[in-house]
Amino acid sequence: MRIAYVTETFPPEINGVSLTAERTLRHLRQAGHQVQLLRPRQPGEGRADNRDEWRTPGGPIPLYPELRWGRCSVRDLHVRWRRHGAASMPDLVHVTTPGPLAWAALRAARQAGIATSADFRTNFHSYSRHYGLGWFGPLVLGWLRRLHRLADATFVPTPEIAAQLQARGFERLQVLGRGVDADSFSPAWRDDWLRREWHARSTDRVLLYVGRLAAEKNVRLALATFEKLRRSQRNLRMVVVGDGPLRGRLEAQHPRVRFVGTKRGTELARHYASADVFLFPSLTETFGNVTLEAMASGLAVVAFDTAAAGQHIVDGVNGWLVPVSSGAEGRQAFLLQTQRALDLAHATSPLRWEARQTARRCDWDTVLGQFEQRLRALARPLAGPVPHAALA
């Protein structure tokens, strides 16, 4: 197939969506498909406009200045897709993020009669309340719904998200999970030297958070949980991997926590495997790749009963689930479950072994193979332009 793959986040940006996009693109190309990547040009990058990649102009996203949005027109896409004749037209256009590039690409595809698909990866409509813009949430949701109506299929990561979106008027939803590389993330990466850098002895317990340091991630709950438990457990440590707008403030407020910034590759794997309990306090995730990465690394995971945790964790068997609540009851339950996780966090714990086995069953090759087959089913010969009214 010839596929136009559209995303507004891609490495060197580091987040769950960009890394999944990179892995998906690599899988499709290795499977023999001709894939053109369409994404914004990032600061310091050169131009690219060829059959493999087009880097468009763009700018920083408000509230997320380290991320970019891209800019192109429907006409620009038609010109590029037809540059080398009918043989260069894509059989399918797939968009991963709901920005201006997605709008242009889906509209151009519909006008040309090209099959379309989209990912729903981020609950942007839920983010607004974390920035004092709660009134903006319904507008964002309506905008997302109109965008996804242009797609022949929208892929969502869990049945929970599918049910939520269907209740809000989204159509043509298909559930497709996420995977994890259980070789890249493994207890084998545990590093006693790294633990010594953390001032963690063999008898100490280390709590870990991995993710963006931003309001919508609820990271303050993980840090508050550590501070409360540390009052009675002097052998407790906490490490935070990641960056974001709250980092400076959080570092100042929690001097006992070790903030190490963003990590990738084997460095990230070492940080996972060298900890004991993984805290994931987010209530806004559609999935949360870090949950499976932590489980693959053999950690006891504490997370709310939603997204990846709700799908893959059996409470008390391979992790610890917290009933979904953003109030005092939820905070107290998160604290109690973290204490339970610490009680069973020794290296030979059956719970940690079960977490590892669960993650090993979620391999990327299976997930991406299913994704490829669904794209094949959606792709079709050009059927002529779609009437303008259908694009409204």
TORKOL-4160 file (C-alpha; in steps of 0.2 Angstrom, whole numbers, padded with zeros to 4 digits, m for minus):
392
<pt num="1" X="0000" Y="0000" Z="0000"/>
<pt num="2" X="0005" Y="0018" Z="m0002"/>
<pt num="3" X="0001" Y="0027" Z="0015"/>
<pt num="4" X="0002" Y="0045" Z="0020"/>
<pt num="5" X="0005" Y="0045" Z="0038"/>
<pt num="6" X="0001" Y="0061" Z="0047"/>
<pt num="7" X="0007" Y="0066" Z="0064"/>
<pt num="8" X="0011" Y="0082" Z="0073"/>
<pt num="9" X="0023" Y="0074" Z="0086"/>
<pt num="10" X="0038" Y="0063" Z="0081"/>
<pt num="11" X="0055" Y="0060" Z="0088"/>
<pt num="12" X="0066" Y="0069" Z="0093"/>
<pt num="13" X="0051" Y="0074" Z="0103"/>
<pt num="14" X="0048" Y="0061" Z="0117"/>
<pt num="15" X="0031" Y="0056" Z="0122"/>
<pt num="16" X="0020" Y="0041" Z="0121"/>
<pt num="17" X="0012" Y="0047" Z="0104"/>
<pt num="18" X="0028" Y="0051" Z="0096"/>
<pt num="19" X="0037" Y="0035" Z="0100"/>
<pt num="20" X="0022" Y="0025" Z="0095"/>
<pt num="21" X="0021" Y="0034" Z="0079"/>
<pt num="22" X="0040" Y="0031" Z="0075"/>
<pt num="23" X="0038" Y="0012" Z="0079"/>
<pt num="24" X="0022" Y="0011" Z="0068"/>
<pt num="25" X="0030" Y="0020" Z="0054"/>
<pt num="26" X="0045" Y="0008" Z="0055"/>
<pt num="27" X="0034" Y="m0007" Z="0055"/>
<pt num="28" X="0024" Y="m0002" Z="0040"/>
<pt num="29" X="0040" Y="0001" Z="0030"/>
<pt num="30" X="0048" Y="m0015" Z="0035"/>
<pt num="31" X="0032" Y="m0024" Z="0029"/>
<pt num="32" X="0035" Y="m0017" Z="0012"/>
<pt num="33" X="0023" Y="m0002" Z="0012"/>
<pt num="34" X="0027" Y="0014" Z="0004"/>
<pt num="35" X="0024" Y="0027" Z="0018"/>
<pt num="36" X="0026" Y="0046" Z="0017"/>
<pt num="37" X="0028" Y="0054" Z="0034"/>
<pt num="38" X="0019" Y="0071" Z="0035"/>
<pt num="39" X="0024" Y="0081" Z="0051"/>
<pt num="40" X="0030" Y="0098" Z="0057"/>
<pt num="41" X="0048" Y="0104" Z="0055"/>
<pt num="42" X="0056" Y="0105" Z="0072"/>
<pt num="43" X="0068" Y="0119" Z="0077"/>
<pt num="44" X="0086" Y="0115" Z="0070"/>
<pt num="45" X="0079" Y="0103" Z="0057"/>
<pt num="46" X="0082" Y="0104" Z="0039"/>
<pt num="47" X="0069" Y="0104" Z="0025"/>
<pt num="48" X="0062" Y="0088" Z="0018"/>
<pt num="49" X="0050" Y="0086" Z="0004"/>
<pt num="50" X="0051" Y="0069" Z="m0005"/>
<pt num="51" X="0042" Y="0053" Z="m0006"/>
<pt num="52" X="0047" Y="0048" Z="0011"/>
<pt num="53" X="0044" Y="0063" Z="0021"/>
<pt num="54" X="0037" Y="0081" Z="0020"/>
<pt num="55" X="0041" Y="0092" Z="0035"/>
<pt num="56" X="0029" Y="0107" Z="0035"/>
<pt num="57" X="0031" Y="0124" Z="0042"/>
<pt num="58" X="0022" Y="0126" Z="0059"/>
<pt num="59" X="0024" Y="0134" Z="0077"/>
<pt num="60" X="0024" Y="0130" Z="0095"/>
<pt num="61" X="0008" Y="0123" Z="0103"/>
<pt num="62" X="0000" Y="0135" Z="0116"/>
<pt num="63" X="0003" Y="0128" Z="0134"/>
<pt num="64" X="0015" Y="0116" Z="0126"/>
<pt num="65" X="0029" Y="0126" Z="0118"/>
<pt num="66" X="0041" Y="0112" Z="0117"/>
<pt num="67" X="0028" Y="0103" Z="0105"/>
<pt num="68" X="0024" Y="0109" Z="0087"/>
<pt num="69" X="0009" Y="0111" Z="0076"/>
<pt num="70" X="0010" Y="0110" Z="0057"/>
<pt num="71" X="0003" Y="0120" Z="0043"/>
<pt num="72" X="m0002" Y="0115" Z="0026"/>
<pt num="73" X="m0017" Y="0117" Z="0014"/>
<pt num="74" X="m0028" Y="0105" Z="0006"/>
<pt num="75" X="m0021" Y="0111" Z="m0011"/>
<pt num="76" X="m0003" Y="0108" Z="m0005"/>
<pt num="77" X="m0007" Y="0090" Z="m0002"/>
<pt num="78" X="m0016" Y="0088" Z="m0019"/>
<pt num="79" X="m0001" Y="0095" Z="m0028"/>
<pt num="80" X="0011" Y="0084" Z="m0018"/>
<pt num="81" X="0001" Y="0068" Z="m0020"/>
<pt num="82" X="m0001" Y="0070" Z="m0039"/>
<pt num="83" X="0017" Y="0076" Z="m0042"/>
<pt num="84" X="0022" Y="0059" Z="m0049"/>
<pt num="85" X="0006" Y="0055" Z="m0057"/>
<pt num="86" X="m0008" Y="0043" Z="m0051"/>
<pt num="87" X="0004" Y="0030" Z="m0046"/>
<pt num="88" X="0010" Y="0042" Z="m0032"/>
<pt num="89" X="m0007" Y="0045" Z="m0024"/>
<pt num="90" X="m0009" Y="0036" Z="m0007"/>
<pt num="91" X="m0021" Y="0022" Z="m0005"/>
<pt num="92" X="m0025" Y="0027" Z="0012"/>
<pt num="93" X="m0022" Y="0043" Z="0023"/>
<pt num="94" X="m0019" Y="0039" Z="0042"/>
<pt num="95" X="m0018" Y="0053" Z="0055"/>
<pt num="96" X="m0012" Y="0051" Z="0073"/>
<pt num="97" X="m0015" Y="0068" Z="0081"/>
<pt num="98" X="m0029" Y="0080" Z="0079"/>
<pt num="99" X="m0020" Y="0096" Z="0073"/>
<pt num="100" X="m0021" Y="0107" Z="0058"/>
<pt num="101" X="m0011" Y="0094" Z="0048"/>
<pt num="102" X="m0025" Y="0081" Z="0052"/>
<pt num="103" X="m0039" Y="0092" Z="0046"/>
<pt num="104" X="m0030" Y="0096" Z="0030"/>
<pt num="105" X="m0025" Y="0078" Z="0026"/>
<pt num="106" X="m0042" Y="0071" Z="0030"/>
<pt num="107" X="m0051" Y="0084" Z="0019"/>
<pt num="108" X="m0039" Y="0082" Z="0005"/>
<pt num="109" X="m0041" Y="0063" Z="0006"/>
<pt num="110" X="m0060" Y="0064" Z="0006"/>
<pt num="111" X="m0060" Y="0076" Z="m0009"/>
<pt num="112" X="m0049" Y="0064" Z="m0019"/>
<pt num="113" X="m0059" Y="0048" Z="m0013"/>
<pt num="114" X="m0045" Y="0041" Z="m0003"/>
<pt num="115" X="m0048" Y="0030" Z="0012"/>
<pt num="116" X="m0045" Y="0038" Z="0029"/>
<pt num="117" X="m0041" Y="0032" Z="0046"/>
<pt num="118" X="m0037" Y="0041" Z="0063"/>
<pt num="119" X="m0031" Y="0037" Z="0080"/>
<pt num="120" X="m0039" Y="0044" Z="0096"/>
<pt num="121" X="m0024" Y="0045" Z="0107"/>
<pt num="122" X="m0026" Y="0060" Z="0119"/>
<pt num="123" X="m0041" Y="0066" Z="0129"/>
<pt num="124" X="m0037" Y="0084" Z="0125"/>
<pt num="125" X="m0055" Y="0089" Z="0130"/>
<pt num="126" X="m0051" Y="0083" Z="0148"/>
<pt num="127" X="m0035" Y="0094" Z="0149"/>
<pt num="128" X="m0044" Y="0111" Z="0149"/>
<pt num="129" X="m0050" Y="0109" Z="0167"/>
<pt num="130" X="m0032" Y="0108" Z="0173"/>
<pt num="131" X="m0028" Y="0125" Z="0166"/>
<pt num="132" X="m0043" Y="0134" Z="0172"/>
<pt num="133" X="m0052" Y="0132" Z="0155"/>
<pt num="134" X="m0065" Y="0120" Z="0160"/>
<pt num="135" X="m0078" Y="0129" Z="0149"/>
<pt num="136" X="m0067" Y="0125" Z="0134"/>
<pt num="137" X="m0069" Y="0106" Z="0136"/>
<pt num="138" X="m0086" Y="0104" Z="0127"/>
<pt num="139" X="m0079" Y="0115" Z="0112"/>
<pt num="140" X="m0064" Y="0104" Z="0111"/>
<pt num="141" X="m0074" Y="0089" Z="0111"/>
<pt num="142" X="m0085" Y="0095" Z="0097"/>
<pt num="143" X="m0070" Y="0100" Z="0087"/>
<pt num="144" X="m0063" Y="0082" Z="0089"/>
<pt num="145" X="m0079" Y="0074" Z="0085"/>
<pt num="146" X="m0080" Y="0084" Z="0068"/>
<pt num="147" X="m0063" Y="0079" Z="0064"/>
<pt num="148" X="m0065" Y="0060" Z="0067"/>
<pt num="149" X="m0081" Y="0060" Z="0056"/>
<pt num="150" X="m0070" Y="0063" Z="0042"/>
<pt num="151" X="m0061" Y="0046" Z="0045"/>
<pt num="152" X="m0068" Y="0030" Z="0039"/>
<pt num="153" X="m0062" Y="0022" Z="0055"/>
<pt num="154" X="m0055" Y="0029" Z="0072"/>
<pt num="155" X="m0044" Y="0017" Z="0082"/>
<pt num="156" X="m0045" Y="0018" Z="0101"/>
<pt num="157" X="m0034" Y="0009" Z="0113"/>
<pt num="158" X="m0047" Y="0002" Z="0125"/>
<pt num="159" X="m0066" Y="m0004" Z="0125"/>
<pt num="160" X="m0068" Y="0009" Z="0139"/>
<pt num="161" X="m0063" Y="0024" Z="0128"/>
<pt num="162" X="m0073" Y="0017" Z="0114"/>
<pt num="163" X="m0089" Y="0017" Z="0125"/>
<pt num="164" X="m0085" Y="0034" Z="0131"/>
<pt num="165" X="m0083" Y="0041" Z="0114"/>
<pt num="166" X="m0098" Y="0032" Z="0107"/>
<pt num="167" X="m0109" Y="0040" Z="0120"/>
<pt num="168" X="m0102" Y="0057" Z="0114"/>
<pt num="169" X="m0107" Y="0054" Z="0096"/>
<pt num="170" X="m0091" Y="0047" Z="0089"/>
<pt num="171" X="m0094" Y="0034" Z="0075"/>
<pt num="172" X="m0084" Y="0020" Z="0066"/>
<pt num="173" X="m0074" Y="0016" Z="0081"/>
<pt num="174" X="m0062" Y="0001" Z="0082"/>
<pt num="175" X="m0052" Y="m0005" Z="0097"/>
<pt num="176" X="m0034" Y="m0008" Z="0094"/>
<pt num="177" X="m0023" Y="m0010" Z="0109"/>
<pt num="178" X="m0005" Y="m0005" Z="0112"/>
<pt num="179" X="0011" Y="m0015" Z="0114"/>
<pt num="180" X="0027" Y="m0015" Z="0124"/>
<pt num="181" X="0044" Y="m0022" Z="0119"/>
<pt num="182" X="0047" Y="m0034" Z="0134"/>
<pt num="183" X="0065" Y="m0036" Z="0129"/>
<pt num="184" X="0069" Y="m0018" Z="0129"/>
<pt num="185" X="0060" Y="m0016" Z="0146"/>
<pt num="186" X="0065" Y="m0030" Z="0157"/>
<pt num="187" X="0070" Y="m0034" Z="0175"/>
<pt num="188" X="0087" Y="m0038" Z="0168"/>
<pt num="189" X="0091" Y="m0020" Z="0166"/>
<pt num="190" X="0091" Y="m0018" Z="0185"/>
<pt num="191" X="0107" Y="m0008" Z="0190"/>
<pt num="192" X="0114" Y="m0008" Z="0207"/>
<pt num="193" X="0126" Y="0006" Z="0203"/>
<pt num="194" X="0111" Y="0017" Z="0197"/>
<pt num="195" X="0103" Y="0013" Z="0214"/>
<pt num="196" X="0118" Y="0019" Z="0223"/>
<pt num="197" X="0117" Y="0036" Z="0213"/>
<pt num="198" X="0100" Y="0037" Z="0221"/>
<pt num="199" X="0107" Y="0033" Z="0238"/>
<pt num="200" X="0096" Y="0018" Z="0238"/>
<pt num="201" X="0103" Y="0003" Z="0248"/>
<pt num="202" X="0097" Y="m0015" Z="0244"/>
<pt num="203" X="0085" Y="m0014" Z="0258"/>
<pt num="204" X="0078" Y="0002" Z="0253"/>
<pt num="205" X="0062" Y="0004" Z="0242"/>
<pt num="206" X="0061" Y="0016" Z="0227"/>
<pt num="207" X="0045" Y="0023" Z="0220"/>
<pt num="208" X="0046" Y="0029" Z="0202"/>
<pt num="209" X="0036" Y="0041" Z="0191"/>
<pt num="210" X="0039" Y="0042" Z="0172"/>
<pt num="211" X="0030" Y="0055" Z="0162"/>
<pt num="212" X="0027" Y="0073" Z="0157"/>
<pt num="213" X="0027" Y="0085" Z="0172"/>
<pt num="214" X="0011" Y="0094" Z="0168"/>
<pt num="215" X="m0005" Y="0098" Z="0177"/>
<pt num="216" X="m0015" Y="0085" Z="0168"/>
<pt num="217" X="m0004" Y="0071" Z="0173"/>
<pt num="218" X="m0009" Y="0073" Z="0191"/>
<pt num="219" X="0010" Y="0070" Z="0196"/>
<pt num="220" X="0007" Y="0080" Z="0212"/>
<pt num="221" X="m0003" Y="0065" Z="0219"/>
<pt num="222" X="0012" Y="0053" Z="0217"/>
<pt num="223" X="0024" Y="0066" Z="0225"/>
<pt num="224" X="0012" Y="0069" Z="0240"/>
<pt num="225" X="0010" Y="0050" Z="0242"/>
<pt num="226" X="0029" Y="0048" Z="0244"/>
<pt num="227" X="0030" Y="0062" Z="0256"/>
<pt num="228" X="0017" Y="0055" Z="0267"/>
<pt num="229" X="0024" Y="0037" Z="0267"/>
<pt num="230" X="0042" Y="0044" Z="0270"/>
<pt num="231" X="0037" Y="0050" Z="0287"/>
<pt num="232" X="0036" Y="0033" Z="0294"/>
<pt num="233" X="0047" Y="0024" Z="0281"/>
<pt num="234" X="0064" Y="0032" Z="0281"/>
<pt num="235" X="0071" Y="0019" Z="0269"/>
<pt num="236" X="0059" Y="0025" Z="0255"/>
<pt num="237" X="0066" Y="0034" Z="0240"/>
<pt num="238" X="0057" Y="0042" Z="0225"/>
<pt num="239" X="0064" Y="0045" Z="0207"/>
<pt num="240" X="0055" Y="0056" Z="0194"/>
<pt num="241" X="0059" Y="0053" Z="0175"/>
<pt num="242" X="0052" Y="0066" Z="0163"/>
<pt num="243" X="0051" Y="0085" Z="0160"/>
<pt num="244" X="0038" Y="0098" Z="0158"/>
<pt num="245" X="0032" Y="0115" Z="0164"/>
<pt num="246" X="0030" Y="0110" Z="0182"/>
<pt num="247" X="0047" Y="0103" Z="0184"/>
<pt num="248" X="0056" Y="0118" Z="0192"/>
<pt num="249" X="0042" Y="0121" Z="0204"/>
<pt num="250" X="0040" Y="0102" Z="0209"/>
<pt num="251" X="0059" Y="0101" Z="0212"/>
<pt num="252" X="0059" Y="0116" Z="0224"/>
<pt num="253" X="0044" Y="0109" Z="0233"/>
<pt num="254" X="0051" Y="0091" Z="0235"/>
<pt num="255" X="0069" Y="0092" Z="0238"/>
<pt num="256" X="0070" Y="0073" Z="0244"/>
<pt num="257" X="0064" Y="0068" Z="0227"/>
<pt num="258" X="0077" Y="0064" Z="0213"/>
<pt num="259" X="0072" Y="0072" Z="0197"/>
<pt num="260" X="0083" Y="0065" Z="0182"/>
<pt num="261" X="0075" Y="0073" Z="0167"/>
<pt num="262" X="0070" Y="0064" Z="0151"/>
<pt num="263" X="0077" Y="0047" Z="0147"/>
<pt num="264" X="0077" Y="0036" Z="0132"/>
<pt num="265" X="0082" Y="0018" Z="0127"/>
<pt num="266" X="0093" Y="0008" Z="0139"/>
<pt num="267" X="0094" Y="0023" Z="0151"/>
<pt num="268" X="0075" Y="0023" Z="0153"/>
<pt num="269" X="0075" Y="0004" Z="0154"/>
<pt num="270" X="0088" Y="0005" Z="0168"/>
<pt num="271" X="0078" Y="0017" Z="0178"/>
<pt num="272" X="0062" Y="0007" Z="0177"/>
<pt num="273" X="0071" Y="m0009" Z="0182"/>
<pt num="274" X="0081" Y="m0002" Z="0196"/>
<pt num="275" X="0065" Y="0004" Z="0205"/>
<pt num="276" X="0052" Y="m0006" Z="0215"/>
<pt num="277" X="0035" Y="0002" Z="0214"/>
<pt num="278" X="0028" Y="0012" Z="0199"/>
<pt num="279" X="0016" Y="0026" Z="0203"/>
<pt num="280" X="0004" Y="0031" Z="0189"/>
<pt num="281" X="m0008" Y="0044" Z="0195"/>
<pt num="282" X="m0015" Y="0051" Z="0179"/>
<pt num="283" X="m0034" Y="0051" Z="0176"/>
<pt num="284" X="m0033" Y="0059" Z="0159"/>
<pt num="285" X="m0025" Y="0045" Z="0149"/>
<pt num="286" X="m0032" Y="0035" Z="0134"/>
<pt num="287" X="m0020" Y="0022" Z="0137"/>
<pt num="288" X="m0003" Y="0026" Z="0145"/>
<pt num="289" X="0011" Y="0016" Z="0137"/>
<pt num="290" X="0022" Y="0018" Z="0153"/>
<pt num="291" X="0010" Y="0006" Z="0162"/>
<pt num="292" X="0015" Y="m0008" Z="0151"/>
<pt num="293" X="0034" Y="m0003" Z="0151"/>
<pt num="294" X="0034" Y="m0003" Z="0170"/>
<pt num="295" X="0025" Y="m0020" Z="0171"/>
<pt num="296" X="0037" Y="m0027" Z="0158"/>
<pt num="297" X="0051" Y="m0021" Z="0169"/>
<pt num="298" X="0044" Y="m0031" Z="0184"/>
<pt num="299" X="0038" Y="m0017" Z="0194"/>
<pt num="300" X="0023" Y="m0017" Z="0206"/>
<pt num="301" X="0011" Y="m0004" Z="0198"/>
<pt num="302" X="m0001" Y="0007" Z="0207"/>
<pt num="303" X="m0013" Y="0016" Z="0195"/>
<pt num="304" X="m0031" Y="0021" Z="0194"/>
<pt num="305" X="m0043" Y="0008" Z="0187"/>
<pt num="306" X="m0044" Y="0016" Z="0169"/>
<pt num="307" X="m0034" Y="0016" Z="0153"/>
<pt num="308" X="m0020" Y="0003" Z="0152"/>
<pt num="309" X="m0021" Y="m0001" Z="0170"/>
<pt num="310" X="m0039" Y="m0005" Z="0169"/>
<pt num="311" X="m0037" Y="m0016" Z="0155"/>
<pt num="312" X="m0021" Y="m0026" Z="0160"/>
<pt num="313" X="m0020" Y="m0026" Z="0179"/>
<pt num="314" X="m0030" Y="m0038" Z="0190"/>
<pt num="315" X="m0030" Y="m0030" Z="0208"/>
<pt num="316" X="m0018" Y="m0038" Z="0220"/>
<pt num="317" X="m0012" Y="m0051" Z="0207"/>
<pt num="318" X="m0001" Y="m0041" Z="0195"/>
<pt num="319" X="m0003" Y="m0024" Z="0201"/>
<pt num="320" X="m0014" Y="m0012" Z="0212"/>
<pt num="321" X="m0029" Y="m0003" Z="0206"/>
<pt num="322" X="m0037" Y="0012" Z="0213"/>
<pt num="323" X="m0055" Y="0017" Z="0211"/>
<pt num="324" X="m0057" Y="0032" Z="0199"/>
<pt num="325" X="m0059" Y="0047" Z="0209"/>
<pt num="326" X="m0051" Y="0064" Z="0209"/>
<pt num="327" X="m0056" Y="0069" Z="0227"/>
<pt num="328" X="m0050" Y="0065" Z="0244"/>
<pt num="329" X="m0057" Y="0047" Z="0243"/>
<pt num="330" X="m0046" Y="0044" Z="0228"/>
<pt num="331" X="m0031" Y="0051" Z="0236"/>
<pt num="332" X="m0032" Y="0041" Z="0251"/>
<pt num="333" X="m0035" Y="0025" Z="0241"/>
<pt num="334" X="m0020" Y="0029" Z="0231"/>
<pt num="335" X="m0010" Y="0030" Z="0247"/>
<pt num="336" X="m0016" Y="0014" Z="0254"/>
<pt num="337" X="m0013" Y="0004" Z="0238"/>
<pt num="338" X="0005" Y="0011" Z="0237"/>
<pt num="339" X="0008" Y="0005" Z="0254"/>
<pt num="340" X="0001" Y="m0012" Z="0249"/>
<pt num="341" X="0013" Y="m0012" Z="0234"/>
<pt num="342" X="0028" Y="m0008" Z="0245"/>
<pt num="343" X="0024" Y="m0022" Z="0256"/>
<pt num="344" X="0025" Y="m0034" Z="0241"/>
<pt num="345" X="0039" Y="m0025" Z="0232"/>
<pt num="346" X="0053" Y="m0037" Z="0236"/>
<pt num="347" X="0062" Y="m0044" Z="0220"/>
<pt num="348" X="0055" Y="m0061" Z="0221"/>
<pt num="349" X="0037" Y="m0056" Z="0223"/>
<pt num="350" X="0025" Y="m0066" Z="0213"/>
<pt num="351" X="0015" Y="m0050" Z="0210"/>
<pt num="352" X="0030" Y="m0043" Z="0201"/>
<pt num="353" X="0033" Y="m0059" Z="0191"/>
<pt num="354" X="0014" Y="m0059" Z="0186"/>
<pt num="355" X="0016" Y="m0041" Z="0180"/>
<pt num="356" X="0031" Y="m0046" Z="0169"/>
<pt num="357" X="0021" Y="m0060" Z="0161"/>
<pt num="358" X="0006" Y="m0049" Z="0158"/>
<pt num="359" X="0017" Y="m0037" Z="0148"/>
<pt num="360" X="0025" Y="m0051" Z="0138"/>
<pt num="361" X="0009" Y="m0056" Z="0131"/>
<pt num="362" X="0006" Y="m0038" Z="0124"/>
<pt num="363" X="0020" Y="m0038" Z="0111"/>
<pt num="364" X="0021" Y="m0024" Z="0098"/>
<pt num="365" X="0023" Y="m0036" Z="0083"/>
<pt num="366" X="0005" Y="m0043" Z="0086"/>
<pt num="367" X="m0003" Y="m0026" Z="0089"/>
<pt num="368" X="0005" Y="m0018" Z="0074"/>
<pt num="369" X="0002" Y="m0033" Z="0063"/>
<pt num="370" X="m0017" Y="m0031" Z="0067"/>
<pt num="371" X="m0016" Y="m0012" Z="0063"/>
<pt num="372" X="m0008" Y="m0016" Z="0046"/>
<pt num="373" X="m0022" Y="m0028" Z="0042"/>
<pt num="374" X="m0035" Y="m0016" Z="0047"/>
<pt num="375" X="m0027" Y="m0003" Z="0036"/>
<pt num="376" X="m0028" Y="m0015" Z="0021"/>
<pt num="377" X="m0046" Y="m0018" Z="0024"/>
<pt num="378" X="m0050" Y="0001" Z="0024"/>
<pt num="379" X="m0039" Y="0005" Z="0008"/>
<pt num="380" X="m0049" Y="0005" Z="m0008"/>
<pt num="381" X="m0047" Y="0011" Z="m0026"/>
<pt num="382" X="m0050" Y="0030" Z="m0029"/>
<pt num="383" X="m0069" Y="0032" Z="m0029"/>
<pt num="384" X="m0069" Y="0050" Z="m0035"/>
<pt num="385" X="m0072" Y="0066" Z="m0025"/>
<pt num="386" X="m0083" Y="0067" Z="m0011"/>
<pt num="387" X="m0097" Y="0081" Z="m0012"/>
<pt num="388" X="m0092" Y="0096" Z="m0003"/>
<pt num="389" X="m0107" Y="0095" Z="0009"/>
<pt num="390" X="m0101" Y="0078" Z="0015"/>
<pt num="391" X="m0085" Y="0087" Z="0021"/>
<pt num="392" X="m0095" Y="0099" Z="0033"/>
